[in-house]
């Protein structure tokens, strides 16, 4: 193979190479340990050095160097695996270049000329091979172009291109398997490391090593990984462990361990969610096509996910830039160091010191972005002005000009898509913040973009739906005659005063400075009069509300009055939503709840309606207007609690798994006592789904919701830990799960809110007996404060990392559940051993997955659908079935196998949707391997009649549509010893017995025509190929076939004469055919006389038939055929071979499909 010339020094390489030939300009060398004179020990030592020290991992044993006389620098220009290969390159150099070089005077010119010529030869010599041989020049060009395009996206294109070629050659994946990145590493087997190369592709983790003369290859699909974690072993403190169903593998490296683990985590997350959780996972545009996934794309995705989680922004938000800078913070009178995040619709800032300061600036609220004069005190400053009369000064920004330019472009786009509406009819109230997008009546211009300054009354009326409730329900429905004590009212006023002071200093809109001070105010409990508005700000639902005027009203109009399964579920739960609160003892509250839930189900049919949404929405309606409550629900369901509210509540299960890990870390004594933390997880599931609203008094639970809207899911994690810590002693004393549930329920039911201005709402847990000891009361403010002080150190990055880690476990848990449920249904119905069934299920699933890896999705729903019943979640089409049939079926028929597989698929495809399930696949295999002879023959029979056999069957070269065979053959056959056997009497008795014993209860199969019978015989002949008893079987089937032809003739004559008797006359006996003669597949037209041809006209073919009973009885007359169908078959060896060859068979098929396309595209 020709190589791209790179300069090397031979000083330190002479001991590893031996010169075989040399000329004035070229040297041919052999690697020590290869070829003649290389001892086995030397070869192994050099091979070990190649794997450990050489960057190529496995060095070709022969090479040619370019040497310029007088220079110590050499350039490898060719390498070869054999002496013959490298000799061809040497001969080419001597014939085409050597005589030309003497005309050059300058040594540099010689080197440049040779290198140029060799570079021109590099691309044809790339090892682009298929199972069928080397690719054509056209194919090589296309493959090289693809490799080059992928390589150019990497930081070091040349090295990546080299790694890509090796990856393709070593693992023989289809071209669609995209290599993402690669690393040098060690794979540990016990205490023994194997040095090699780790290749990370879009669907697989691959490892290759060549060490001490031994080659090792590992291929692990991402979808098979059940756990991915960083751990340690006896020798190293930090390794990456990959756990699959049966094995654990540890990988270590001296450099880049953090980078490798992050890339692996991203690839596993993307692949598993794309293939196993497509129900609730929307891929980023860059990840829609796996071939576009690169290391840079994955790094950008990780940064995007952190950005969206940290600031709790919509999933569609794409991050464009992250820049170090400082922000002027007036409350501290200094610049605060941190980072600016610029995305599609936001400018955000986070201080480097956690919790010091955070700012979210929706571009909708931004009026102008301006550059200030650059000074030594204020280097590279910009000013961002917002409509709430605040300005934000950023300094120390790199590439300030390009940043401002890109921000202005996005700003203009945002205002063009969603024009800003100013509400000039409102005045800003000092006691309550103005949270609408319109609070200024003056116009603002920037860069040619003008904001709208007014809105006429007609448009305003259109946006206001008269059905909608105009205010928060808590203001309209207070219990009559109940007044809060004066002390509670004074506490509420104090809180309002504190918040107003905070607004003055830190801002009162969504663009406020968010600091530790505001977190403390939230932990104290938000005043009722401000609660709904602040929830809108903290969740940024206010931006969605302002950007979609009239959207909710239109949804209500479209969705109301429609009846479906979702609306029925909503109606059932309406009166279960806070029934103790007066707002939902009234039709006004019930109607508002119905409208919000129905409108959201109409907006997001993928989620529709899930239980617990009613409780959450009820509380939102208490403190926010109806339209505001709708957008708060959108924020919670679609970005604050992702994947919580869908068919499988994957998000909630993931967070339960994260919560278990936090218990082990933060409360080790409790975790040690309660070894099975899944019990606690089941108890705490409602804490996460309803944000403690369903298990805590309402006046206390709303304080938890306050913290949730400010801090996100972190608030629920830390409060859950605080609840467990407060009850740790009682939980450790509990004897069972029921007692633990009792302890936690009593504690949560006695959490009070002394500052609540309203009356307490009724108790949730009335099942406790009166003779129990009174439970001490806990104040919610104290519990929240403890949760922040003791467990508030978890960062967003840590939580997101744990979510990715545990999502793998949760998704694989669902896959195991699906597998066990499918096997539970199938096991009683088949004779295949359970362990073999598991292997078959894995092969079936892998076949489905391989099509998802490398094929474009067709019109059929080939992707995994977790919403379907367990048995229907994985289905395969005809091509996938054909590959599995070839791998595991005992009925292999050579070239006829594919045709038999097609017929089997058509037979199993009962509902004609061109997909079959695992149960049907296994039931068919069970007959082939474990069925009795009559069951196997019946299956073969059904494979050769409609619907399995069609007029357009692929086997069109067979004599199906001809007059076929003469049936006027005698029932007399010669034997080797000269005797003869007359089957006339046996045949008559056989037909009589079958007529008597036929089971009338079983549905009778249609009779087989002569055309179908010939195909049946052809399949039998193909099945006997390469069998040890092949000759006996061929003789037996010839006998049986002729016998059946005579039976068909009897039926044909009987149908014509009205008689089925064989006694109508004796026919003359003809000589028996020789054993060598094929008694079935003969050219009957050529051998027949004109009289014979006229005796059996073509129309008679339709009347020639045999039944299943005829065929079975005829086969039973030959012991060799009986032995063939009754011999035991071993499925285990087939399964082992299938696991080894499944990938290569798929690759070979895709290569064959690629070659005709390339031929069509080539000139």
N, C-alpha and C positions, 0 to 999 in steps of 0.2 A: 504494500500500500504506500502510495506517495504521501509525504508529509510536508506540511508547511515549514520551510527552513527556519530554524532558530539556532542561534549561536550557543555553543557549549565548549567547555574546557575539558580536555581529555586527561589532564594530569591526575585526577583522582578517580578516573573511570577505567584505567588500563587494567586493573586487577580483575574487573568484572567482565571484560571483553577480550576476545582473541581475534587477531586479524587473519582473515582467510585469503583475501585478494587485495591488491592495491595497484594504483596507477598514479600518474602525475597529479591528478586532481580528485580521485575518488578512492575510498577505502571501504571494503566489505568486511564486516565484523560479525563474529558469532558470540552469543552470550555463553559464559562459562557454565558448564553443567548441561549443555544441550548439544546434541549431535555426537560425533565420534570423540572419544577421549574424555568425555564428561562423566565422572563417577556419579553414582546416585547420591552420595552424601554432598558432593559439591553442588549438584542440581538443587537439592532441597535447601541448602544454606542460601544459595543465590535467590531461589524463589522466595524464601522468607524475607531476605533483604528487600526484594522488589515490593513485597506487600507492605512492609513496615516503613521503609525509607523512601521509596520511589513514588512520586506523585501520580504515576500512571497505574499504580496498584498491580498491574501485571504487564511486564515488559515483553515485547516481541523478541524472540530469540535471535533474530538476524536484523541487521541494519546496514545502510550505506551512508557514509559521511562524505560531505564535500570538504576538501582541504585545499587551501590556497598555499602554494609553496612559500615557505618562510614565515608563515603565520602560525601562532599557537591556538587559534580559534577555528573550530570545526562546526559544521552545520549538518545535522541529520536530515536527509532528504527522502529516505525510503525505509520501510521496515517490512518484515515478512515473518509469517509463522513457520514456513518451511524453507528448505534450501532451494527447492525448485522455484518457489515464488520470488525469492530475492534474486536468484540467478536471472530470471526474466527481466527484472528491473536493471540489473547490471549489464546484460546484453544490450538493452535498449540504450543505455547511456553510451556504451562503446560505439554502437552503430550510428547514433544520431547526434551526439554532443562532443565526444572526445576529439574527433578530428577537427572540429570547428574551433575549439578553444585556443589552438596554437596561433590563430591570427590575432588574438588580443595581446596588446603590449602591457596593459595596466591590470594588475591583480584584482583591483576592485571591480573593474569591468567584467572580469571572468566570473567573480562571485555574483554580481548583479544579474548577469546573463543566465547563469545556471539557475539561480533562485527564481527568476522570472519564468523560465521554462517549466520548472518543477511546480510552481504555483498553478500554472495552467493545467497541470496534470492531476492536481490534488482532488478536484471534485469527482472525476470518474472513478477514482479508486476507493471512494468511501464504501465501507462494508455494508451496503444496503441490500440485504438478502431476505428472501422469503422462504417458506417451506418448499416452494417449487423451483428454487434456484435464484440466481442474481436478477435484480431488476434491470429493465431496459434503460437506455440512456435517458429517455423521456421521463421515466419514473424516477431515476436518480436525480435528475434536475429538479423535479417537483419536490422530492423529499429534501434535497439540499436547500432549496429555497425556503421550505417550511422551517427547517432547522435554523437557518440563518435569521429568519424573521423572529423566531423565538429567542435566539441567542442575543440579538441586538437589544432586547428589552432588559437584559441583565447588566450588572455593573462591569463584569469582565466577559465580554462576548466570546472571545477565543476559548477561554477555559470552559465556559459553559457549553459551547458547541462540541468541544472534545468530550465533556462529560455526557452530553446528550447522545452522542454516537455510541459510547460505551454502554449507557443505560439501555438503549434500544437493542444492542447486540447481546447483552448479557441476559436480559429478562424477556425478550421476544414478545413484548406487548404490541397490540395494534398501534398504529400511528397516532390514533386519537388519545392515547394515554400520555398526557402532558407532564413532563418533568418540571417541577417547580424549583427545586434547589437540591444541593448535595453537600455532604460534609464528610470529612475524614473522622472515623470514630472507632471504638472498640465495642464488640458485642460479647457479653459475658455469658459463658456457659458454666454455671457453678462458680468456681474460683479461677477459671481459665479464660483469659481474654482472647478474642480473635480480632486482630487489626484488619480494617477494611474500609468500605465506603458506604455511607448511608444515603440513599436516594429517596427523596420525598416527592411523590407525584400526586396528581389530583385525587387519585382513588386508592393509592397503595403506599405503604412503607416498605422499602426494599433495602436489603443489606447484601453486599457482595464482599467476599474475602478469598484471597488465594494465599495460603499460609502453609509453609513446610510441604509444598507439593499437593496440598488438598484444597479443593474449591468448595466454597460454601455460599449458598444462595438462600435468602429468606424473603418471602413475599407475604405481607400481611395487609389485607384490605382494611381501609379505615372503618368500614361498617362492621367488621368483626371485632374491633377493639372495644373492650368493656371497661377498661380503666386506663387512664393516662396520667402519670404522676411523677413527681420528682422524689427520689428516695436515696438511700445509701446502702452500700454493701460493706463487706469486711475490709476492703482495701480503699474504697473511695467514699467520700462523704456526700457526693452529689452525683447521682446518675438519673437517667430517664428510664422509667419502667413502663413497658407496654404489656398489658394483660389481656389475653384473649380467653376463649372458653376453656381451653385446656393447658395453656402455657403462659409463663411470664418470661419476658426478655428484658435484660438491662443493657443500656447503651451509655457509654461514657466518652467524653472528649475533653481535651485540655483547654480548648478555646471554644467560644461561641455557644456554651451550653444554654445560657438564657435565651439567646436568639433562636436556637434550634427548638427549644421547648415551646416558645411562643408560636413559631411557625407550625409545629406539629399540633398544638392546641387549636389553632385557627383552622387548619386543614381538617382535623377531626370534627370540629364543630360544624363547619360549612358542609362537609360531605354527609354527616349523619343527619343534619337537619334537612338538607336538600332531598335525601333519599328516604329518610324514615319519618320525617315530621313535616312534610310539605303541607299538612293541614293548616299550620299556623305560622309558617315561616315564609316571609317575603324576601327573596334574594336581592342583594344589591345589584344594580344593573351590570356592574363589572363582573359579577359572579353568576349571571344567568347562563353564560356559556362556559363550561369548565375549561375549554381550551384557552380561554383568555386569562385564567388565573395565573398570576405570577407572584413572586416573593414580594414585590412592591405593592401589588394589589392587596395582598393579605395584611401587610403592615399598615396600609392605609385603612383597611377595614377595621383592624384592631383599634387604631386611633379614632376612627369614626364612632365605633361603639362606645369607647370610653367617653368621648365628648358628649354623645347623646345621653348616656346614662348619668354623667356627672351633672349636666345642666337639665336633665329630664326633658329633652326636646323630641319632636316627632321623628319617627323612624326614617322618614323620607329626607331628613336634613342631611346634607353632605358637607363635610368639612373641607375647606379649601386651603387654609393656612394656619399654622401655629407659630407665633412669634414671641420671643422674650421681650418684655417691655416693663414699664412702670406706669402706674395710674395715680393721679392726684386724688387723694382721699381727704376731703375737707374736714371730716370728723377727727382725723388724727393730725391734720395740718402737715402732711408730708406725702412724698411719692411712695407707693407701695409696690415692691417688686413682684412680678408675676408673669403670666402668659396671656396673650390675646389669642382668641379662637375666632376665626372668620369663616362663616358658612354661608349657605344659600340665602338665608333670611335673618341671620343673627350676627351680632358682634358680642362676644362674651369675654369675660376676664375672670381669672382665678389667681389669687395670691399664692406665692410659693409656700407661705406659712399656712397650714391647713386651718380653715375656719376664720382666717383674718378678714378676708373680703372676697365677695363674689358679686359679679354684675352681669345681668342679661339684658342686652339691648336689641329688641326686635327692630329690624330695619323699617317696619311700618311706623315705628315711633320716632325714627331719626329724621331730623329736619335737614341737617347739613353735615358734611364731613370736610374739614378744611385743614390745610397745612399752615403751621405757624412758622415764624422766623426761627431758624436754627441758631442756638446760642450755646455757650459752654455750660450754662446752668440748665438749659432745656434742650438737650440734643435731640434732633429729629422729632419734633413734637407734632401731634395732630389733635384737633378739637372735634369731638362728636357731639352735636347739639340735638336734644330731643324735645318733644313737644310739651313736656311738663316743665319747661323753663329751667332745665338742667343742662349742664355741659360737662363732658368728660374729657380730661386732658391725658393723653398717652404720650410718653416720651421714650427715647432709646429704641426706636423701631428700625430694624434693618430694612433696606429697600423700601423706604417710605413712599417714594413716588409711585412705584408699581402697585404698592398696597392700596394707596388712596385711589388710584385709577380703577383698580378692580372692585373696590368697595363701592365707588360711585356708579359703576356699571350695574352691579347687583341692586343697589339702592333704586336706581331708575327702573329696573325691571320689576322690583317688588311693588313700587307705587303704580306702575302701569298695570300690573295684574290686579291689584287691589287698591283702587283709589281711596285716599284718606278722606273720611267724612268728619267734619267738625260740627259739633252740636252747640250752636250759639244760644240755645234756649236755656242752657244750664249754667249755674254759677257754682263756683267751687265752694264747698262747705268746709268750714274750718274743723268741725267736729268729726267729719267722716271723709275719708279720702275719695277723690274722684278717680275711678278706675276705668272710665270709658276712653276709647281711643280719641275722642274729641273733647278737648277741654280748653282750647284756645280759639279765639275768633279772628285772629290775624292771619293773613296769607304768608306763605314762605316760598321762596324760590331758591333752587340750587341747580346749577349746571343745566339750565334749560328745562327742568322738570317743575311743573306748577301743581301744587296741591289744591284740591277743591275746598272752597271755604264755606259752602252752604248747601242746604238740601231743602227742596220744597216740601210742603206739607203733604202733597199727594203721594210722593214716594214713601214718606214716613208712615202714612196710613196703610200702604200696601204691605209694609214689612211687619206691621203690628196685627197679629192674629187675635180676633176678639175672643177666641176660645181659651187662650193661654191665661193662666193665673198671673196677675200683675205683680205679686209680691211674694216674699218668702213666707212659707206656711207658719213658721213659728210666731210671726208677728200677728197673724190673723186668728190663730187657734191657741189660746191659752186657757187653761182650766178655769172655769168661772168661779169667782169667789176665792181664788187662791192667790195670795200675795206673798212675795218673798220677804223675809225679814229685812229690816232696815240695814242690818250689817251686811247682808249679801248685796243689796243695792249699792251700798257705799263701796264695797270691794269692786263691783263692776265699774263704777265711775272712776275709781282709781286706775283700773286697767286701761280704760279709755283714755284717761289723761296721759298715762305713760306711753301709749301708742301714738297719741297726737304729738307728744314731744319728740318721739322717735321719727315720725314723718317729717317734722320740720328739719331735723338734722340729717337724715339719711335718705329722704325722698319718699313719696307716697304712691308712686305708680309701679308698674312692672319693672321700671328701670332703677329701682331703689338699690342702694348699697346693702348687701346682705352680709351681716357680720355675726360674730358670736353673741352680740347683744340682742339681736332679733331672735336668735335661737332661744335665749333665756326667756324672752317675752312669750314666745310660742309655747314653751314648756309650762309656763304659768297658766296657760289657757287663754285663747283669744276671746275678747268680748263678743257677746252674741250679735251686737249690732254691726260688728266688723267681720264676723267669721266668714260669711259667704263671699265677701269681696276679697278678703285675703286669700281664701282658698283659690279663687280665680287667678290671683297674681302669682302665688307660689307655684301653681301647676302650669302657668302660662296658658290656661284655657281662655283668658281674656283676649289673647291674640287671635285665637281661632274664632271667638265670638265676634270680634271686630272685623275679621277678614271675610266672614260669611254672613252678611246681613240677609235676613229673610230665609236662610237655609232651613232652620228648624221649623218655621211655620209651614214651609212647602212640604217638608217631610211629614208633618202631622196631617196635612191635607191628603197626601198621597197614601199614607198608611192606614188612616182611620177607616173603619168599616170593612177592612179586608179580614177574612177569616182563614186561618191556616193553623198548623200544629203549634207554631211559635205563639200565636195570639191566644190559643187555648191554654198553653202553659202559663202565660202571663196572667190570664184571667183567674186561673186557679190560685196563683200566689198573691194576688192583689190584696186580699183581706188577711193575709198572714204577715203583712209588712207593717211592723210597729203597731200592732192592733191596740196596744195600751195607750198610744198617743191620740189625743182628741183630733188631731189633723187627719188621721186615717180612720176615724170613726165617722167620717163625713164624706159625702160623695165628691165634694170639691177636691179634697186631697187624693182620693182614690182615682178620680178622673185625671188629675195632673200626673200621677204616677203611671197610669195606663198610657197616656200620651207619650211620656218620655221613653218608657221601655219599648213601646211599639215603634216609635220613630227611630230609636237606635237599632232595633232589629232590622228595620227597613234599610237603614244606612249601611249596616255591616252584617249581611246575611251569613257570612262565614262564622261569626260568633252567634248571631241571632239573640237568643235569650238563654242565660244560664242561671241556675239557682244561686242565691246570694246577691245577684244584681238588684233584686227588688229591695232588699234591706239597705244596701248602700245608696240606691237612688232615693229611697224614702228620707234618709238623713240629709242628702244633698238638697232635696226639695224643702226641708225645714228651714235651711239657712240661706238658700239662694233662690232667685227667681227661676221660673220654669225653664226658660231658654238657657240661663246660666247653668242650671243643674244638668241639662243635656250635655253641654260642652265640658262640664266637669266629669261626667260619666265617660265621655269620649277620651279625655286625658287619662283617666284611671285605667280604662280597659285597653287602650291602644299604646300607651307608652309607659305609664307608671307601674302597671302590673302586667307586663307582656306575657301572652300565652296563658293567662290565668283562666280566662273565660272562653274555653272552647271545648270540643268534644271530650278530650282526655285530660284537661286541666294540667298540661305538662308543666307550665310555669309554676303553678302552686306546688306540684310534686318536687320540682327542682329546688325550690326554696325550702321545702321541708327537709330535703336531703342536706342542703347547706346548713339549716338550723341544727340538724343532728351533729354536723361537724363542729359547729360553734359550741354546742353543749360539751362535746369532748374536750375542746380547747379551754373554755372558760369555766366549766363546772365539772372538773375531772372526777371528783368524789361521787357526784350524782351519776355521772356516766358509768362509773365503775360498778355502782350498786345496781343500776338499771341497765343490765348488759344489752338488752334488746331495746334500743331507743326508738324503734319503729312504733311502739305503743305511744310514746310521748308525741311522736310525729302525727299519729292519727288523731290524738286529742287536740293538738295545736293547729290542725289543718283549718278549722273554722276561724282561728285567730287571724290567719293570713287572708282567707277568702272574704271575710266580712270586716276586717280591720278592728276586731274585738267588739264590733257593734252587736253581735248576736249573743255574746256571753258576758257582757259587762253592762251595768246600768247605763242608760243612754246619756245621762248628764255627765258621766265619767268618760264614756267611750268617745264622745265628741272631742275631748282633749287629745285622745290618741290620734284621731283623724287630723287634728291641727298639726301634730308633729309629722304625720305621714305626708301631708301636702307640702311641708317645708323640707323634710329630710328624705322623703321617699321610703323605700322598703327597709332601709337601715333602721328607721324608728321602730318598725314592727319586730325586727330581729332583736334589738337591744331591749325592748320592753318584754318580749317573751322570755329572754334570759333573766331579766329582773324578777318576773313572776316565778320562774322556776327556782331562783336562788332564795326568794322569800319563803318558799315552801319546801326547800331541800330536805330539811329534817323529817317532815311529815312524809314526803315522798320516799325517803330511804326506809321509813318504817312501814310503808304500805306493802301489803302481801300480794296484791294482784293489780291488774290494770283497772279494774272497776274501782278499787279503793283509791288509786292514784287520781282517777277521773273525779271522784267525789271530793278529794282534797282541793284540787285546782278549781273545781266549779264553785265550791263554797267560798274560796278566797276571792275569786273574781266577782262573785255576786255581792260581796261586801266591800267593794271598792266604791267609795263615795267621793263626791265633789262638793266640798264645803263652799266653794265660791260660786256655784251655779245660781243664777238669779231665779230660775224657774223651780217648780216643785219636782221632787223625785218621781221618776216614772216607775211603774210596778216592777216587782222582782221577776227575774227570768226563771229562777230555779225553785219551784214550789215543791219539789219532791223530797225535801229534807224533813225529817221528823222533828217534832217539837222537843223531844227529850234530848236532842243533841246539845252539846255545849255551845254556847254562843260564840260565833266567830268574831275575832277582833276586826274592827273597821280599819281600812287602809285608805288614806287620802291619795287621790290620783296624782296630784301635783308632786307629792313625796315620791311616789313610785316612778314617775317619769324622770324626776331629778336623779334618783338613784340609777336609773337605766343609762342616763347620759354620763354620769360620773364613773360608773363601773364598767360599762360595756360600750361606751361611745367611741372607742378608738378604731373601730372597723372603718376602713376607707372604701370609697366606691370602687376603686381598682381591685381591692381584695375581694369584695363581694362579687364583682363581675367575673373575676378569675375562678372563684369557687362555683359560680353558676355554670360556667363552661365545663368545669371538671365534672360536676354532678349531673349535668344534662346528658352526658354520655351514659352514665350509669342508669338514669331514669329511662332513656330511650331504649337501651338494651334490655332493661327490665320489662318494658312493654313488648319487645321482640320475643323475649323468653316466654312471656305470658301467652302471646299469640301462638308460639310454637307448641307449648304444652297443651293448649286448648285444641289445636288441630290434631295433635297426636292422640289426645284423649278420645277424640271422636273416631279416629282411624284405626287405632290399635285393636279394638274388639272386632273389627270387620275384616281383618287380613291376618295372614299367618306369618308375615314377616316379623322378625324379632324386633323388640322396641329399640335396641341400640342401632340396628340397621335402618329402622325407620327414621331415626334421628339423622343418620348420615344422608339418607335420601332427601329428607327435608332441607338439609343444608345445601345439598347439590341443587335442588329445585330452586331454592331462594337465590343461590349464587348465580344460577343461570339467568334468573330475572334481573339480578343486579348488573350483570355484565352487559346486558342490553341497555340498561340505564347509563352505564359508564360510557359506552362507545357508539351508541346508535342514536340518531335523531328520533325523538318521540313521534310515533306514527299516529294515524287517526284513532287507533284504539287506546284505551286508558291503560297504558302499560305501567304507569308509575304506581308505587305503593300507596294505597289509600287506606289509612288507619280508621276511617269512619265506617268501612264495610265490615260485615261479619268476619270473624277470625279466619274461616276457611277460604274466604274470597279475597283476602288482603294481598296475597301473592298469586298471580296467574301468569301463565306463559302462552305464547302464540305458537304457530306451527313451526317456525324456524327454530325457536328455542327447544320445542319438544323434540324435533328431529335430532338436535345435537345430544340431548339427554338420552334419547332412544339409542343412539349409536354408542353411547358410553356405558349404559347400564342394562340394556335389553339382552337377554340370552339368545334371542332370535336374530342374530346377525346374518345377513344374506349377501355379503359382498356389495356389489354395486346396486343390488336390489333393496338394500337396507333403507335408503332414503324413501323409496316408493312405499315400502311397508310402513314406515313411520308416518308418511302423509295419510295413508289409509287409517292407521290407528288413531291419529289425531281427529280425523273426520268422524270416526266412530264415537270417540269420547266427547266430542263437542256437541252435547245434547241440545243446548239452547241456541246453537248456530251463531254465537257471538265471536267466534274465532279465538276464544281463550279457554283454557282448561285449568282446573284447580288441582291442588296437590292430591286430594282424595281420589279423584278419577285417575290420575297418573299412577298412584300406588296400587289401586285396585287392579289395574291392567297388568302391572308388573307382578303382582301377587299371583295372578293366574299363570303367567309365564313361568314363574319359578316354583310355585307351590301347588298349583292346581292339579287335579287329576287329569288323566288323559282325555276324558270326554269334555272337560272344561276347556282344555287347551285347544282341542279340535273345534269346539264350538266357537271359541274366540277367533281362530283362524278362518272358520267358515264365515263369521260375521264381517271379517275384514275383506271378504271378497264378494260381498253383495252390497247393494245400496243401503245406507248412504256412504259407506266407506269406499266402495268402488264406484267411480263415476264414469260417464261417457268420455269426459275429458281427462282421464287418468294419464299421468306422465308417461306411462309405459306404452306409448303409442306405436312402438316398433314391433310389438308382439302381434300375433295373428288374431287379434280380438274381433276385428270387423270382417273377417273372411268366413266362407262356409265351414272353415275349420276341418274337423276330422271325420273320417268315415267311421261309422259305428258298427259296420258289418264285420266285426272281428270275432273269431271263435273264442269260446271260453275254455280253450285247451292250451296248455303251455308245456314246453319241453323242459325237462330237468337235466341236470348234468350227467346223471347215470342212464339217460335214455328213457326213463319212465315218463308218463304223462299224468296230469291231474285234471279231472273234469269237475268244474265248479257249478254245473247246471243245477244239481240237486241242492247243493249248499246254498246257492243263490235263492232258489225258491223258498227254502225253509227260513232263510234269513229274513226275507221280506215279510213272511207270515208272522214270524216272532216279533218283528219290529211293530207291525200293525197292532198286535195284541198288547205289547208292553208300553206303548207310547203314552206318556203322561198327558192326559187331556187338560189338566189344570194349567200347564205351562203354555204361554203364548207361543204358537207355532211360528217358526222362522220361515220366511218365503223360500221356495225352492231355488236352486242355483241353476242358471242357464249354462249352456255350453261355453259361451264366451267367458263367464265368470269362473267356470270350472277350470278352464285352461290357465287362468291367472292363479287359481288356487294351486294347481299342480306346479306351476313355475316357481311359486314361493317355496313349496316343499323341496323342490330340487335345489334351490339356492340355499336353504337352511342346512342341507346335508353336506354342503361343500366343506372340505377339510376336516370332516368328522372321521375318527379312526375307523369306523365301520362304513365308510362312504360307499364302497362297491356293493355291499349287501343292501344298503339302504336304497341305492339306485335301482337295483334289481327288484326289490320289494315294491317300490313305488311304481315301477313300470307294470308290475303284475296288478297292483291295486287300481291303477289308472285305467288299464284295459278292462278290468272288471266293472268299474264304474261307468265306463263308456257303454258297456253292454247293458247295464242297468238303465242308463238314460235312454237307450234304444228301445228297451222293453216298455218303458213308460211312454215313449213317443208313439210306438206302434199301438199300444193299448188305448191311447187317447184317440187314435185315428179309427180303430176298429171297435172300440167299446169294450175291449177285453184286456185284462192285465195278465193273462196266463202266458206262461212260457212254453206251454205244451202244444202250441199251434202247429208245430212241425219241427223236425230236426234239421238243422243246417249241416251241410257238409263240413267236415273238419279240415282246416287248412294247416299247413306246416307251422310249427311254433317259431316265432321270431327269435333270432339269436340274442343272447344276453347283451352283446355289444350294441345292438340296434336300439335307438331311442324310440320306444314304443308309443310315445306321446307326441313329441315335437318333430313330426315328419312332414314332408311336403306332400300332402294328400292330393293336391291338384295334379302334380306331376306324375304320381304313381297310379292314378285311377284311369280305368277305361271309360270311354264315353257312356257305356251302359251304366257304370257305377255312378258317374256324375249325374246322370238323369234320374237314377233311383232315389237320390237324396237331394231334392231341389233345395234352393236357398231358403224358401219360405219355411221349411221344416225346422230350421234352427231354433225358432222361438218355442217350439214344442218340446225340445230336448231338455230335460231337467233331471236333477238328482236332489235328494234332500240331505239334511244333516245326518239323519239316521242311516241312510245308505252309505255315506262316506265313513261314518264312525264304524259301522259294522264291517265295511270292507277293510279298513285299516287294521281292525282287530285280527284279521286273518293272517297277518304277517308279524311274526314275533320280533323281528328286528325293528319294525316301526313302533311296536308297543314298547320295546326297551328304550328306544330313542326318546319317546315322549314321557316315559315314566322314570327315567334316570334322574337322580338327585342333582340339583344345580346349586352351585356355590355363589351366593350374591356378594359375599365379603370381598373376594378377589376383584370382582367387577367394581365395587365401591372404591377400593384402594386405587385401582388404575384410573377410575373416573376423577378422583381428587387430584391425581397427578396430571392428567391430560386435559382437564376441562378448559384451562386457559389456552393451551396450545391449539386445541381444536377450534376455539373461537377465533384466535389470531389467524389460523390458516384459512378459515372461511372468509374472514374480512379481507385477507390478501387476495383471495380469488375474486372477490367482488370488486376489488380496487383495480385489478389488471384490465378487465374489459372497459372500464370507464376511461382508463388512461389511453387505451388503444383508440377509443372513439375520439378522444380529444387531441391525439397526435396527428400531424398532417400526413 
